Amino acid sequence: MDPSPPRPTPRAPVAERLRDWVVWFGSARLAASAAAVIAVTVGGTWLLRSTPSRPEDGLPFATRLSTTVAAVVEPADAPAATMPAAIVVYVTGDVVAPGVYTLAAPARVNDAVSAAGGGGPNADLSVVNLAAPLHDGERVYVPEVGATVPPAIEPSSGTSSTDPAGPVNINTASADELDVLPGVGPATAAAIIAHREQHGPFQTVDQLAEVRGIGPAKLDALRALVTV
């Protein structure tokens, strides 16, 4: 009996072992595995590749706050919406063609007198402020020379547009124009018009005493506010 231990079998070369493994695994299975690894590698590389940026990606986003401010802020130089394009005034007294005229705004008293043909033969334009600005619905009165003109009343927020701006001609005034005189209501205004239609134009202011409803005290109060 040989007492020496058996010697180990020497290992085969690497190339031989690799060939044996391929024979055991199978060439077809090895080719399929290699193709799968290549497909996974290519697919992962394509998915991880960064997409090119679009031009709109660099634009700032509009916030809700900026949109709201843009909707409510108005230009500082926006024109006022309350300015009328035209005004309507009534020109009466000693003018060539008394009547209601429409003037382009802004307008002044001189524009209204010119629209009525200018002053009449006896007009006293020296007592009329031709440079005064006009307002819609205003009445412009041109008195005759020598007529008593009451002191001018400064306009205020409480002054009605129907207040007389000068002596009222009792021969041409309407019922509404007479109604604004102190102490003259609708009934007295109608009586004045009825008197002049029945007896002709008044020759003097004192003839108002002949109108029913006008006594000496009321006549004295009206004397400086009316003319013929």
Residue pairs with C-beta under 8 A, 6 or more apart in sequence:
11 17
12 20
22 30
83 105
84 105
84 136
85 104
85 105
86 102
86 103
86 104
86 105
87 102
87 103
87 105
87 107
87 134
87 135
87 136
87 137
87 138
88 100
88 101
88 102
88 103
88 136
88 137
89 100
89 101
89 103
89 107
89 112
89 134
89 136
89 137
89 138
89 139
89 140
90 99
90 100
90 101
90 138
90 139
90 140
91 98
91 99
91 100
91 101
91 112
91 113
91 115
91 116
91 140
91 142
92 98
92 139
92 140
92 141
92 142
92 169
92 172
92 173
92 177
93 120
93 123
93 140
93 141
93 142
93 143
93 144
93 166
93 167
93 169
94 119
94 120
94 121
94 122
94 123
94 124
94 142
94 143
94 144
95 113
95 116
95 117
95 118
95 119
95 120
95 123
95 142
96 116
96 117
96 118
96 119
96 120
97 116
97 117
98 116
98 172
99 116
101 112
101 115
101 116
103 111
103 112
103 115
103 134
105 136
106 133
106 134
107 133
107 134
108 130
108 131
108 132
108 133
108 134
109 128
109 129
109 130
109 131
109 132
109 134
109 140
110 130
110 131
111 134
112 134
112 140
113 119
113 125
113 128
113 130
113 140
113 142
116 140
119 125
119 142
120 142
120 144
122 144
122 145
123 142
123 143
123 144
123 145
124 142
124 143
124 144
124 145
124 146
124 147
125 142
127 143
127 149
128 140
128 142
128 143
128 166
129 152
134 140
135 161
137 161
138 161
138 165
139 161
139 162
139 164
139 165
139 177
140 165
141 164
141 165
141 166
141 167
141 168
142 166
143 149
143 166
143 167
143 227
144 227
147 167
147 227
148 167
148 223
148 224
148 227
149 166
149 167
150 166
150 167
150 224
150 225
153 159
153 163
153 165
160 180
162 176
162 180
163 180
164 177
164 180
164 181
164 225
167 224
167 225
167 226
167 227
168 177
168 178
168 181
168 225
168 226
168 227
169 226
169 227
169 228
170 178
170 192
170 196
170 202
170 205
170 208
170 226
170 227
170 228
171 196
171 201
171 202
171 228
175 186
175 189
175 190
175 193
176 189
178 184
178 188
178 189
178 192
178 193
179 185
179 186
179 189
181 222
181 225
181 226
182 221
182 222
182 225
183 218
183 221
183 222
184 192
184 218
184 222
187 213
188 211
188 213
188 214
191 211
191 212
191 213
191 214
192 208
192 211
192 214
195 202
195 210
195 211
196 202
199 210
201 228
202 208
202 228
203 228
204 228
205 219
205 222
205 223
205 226
205 227
205 228
206 219
208 214
208 219
208 222
208 226
209 215
209 216
209 219
214 222
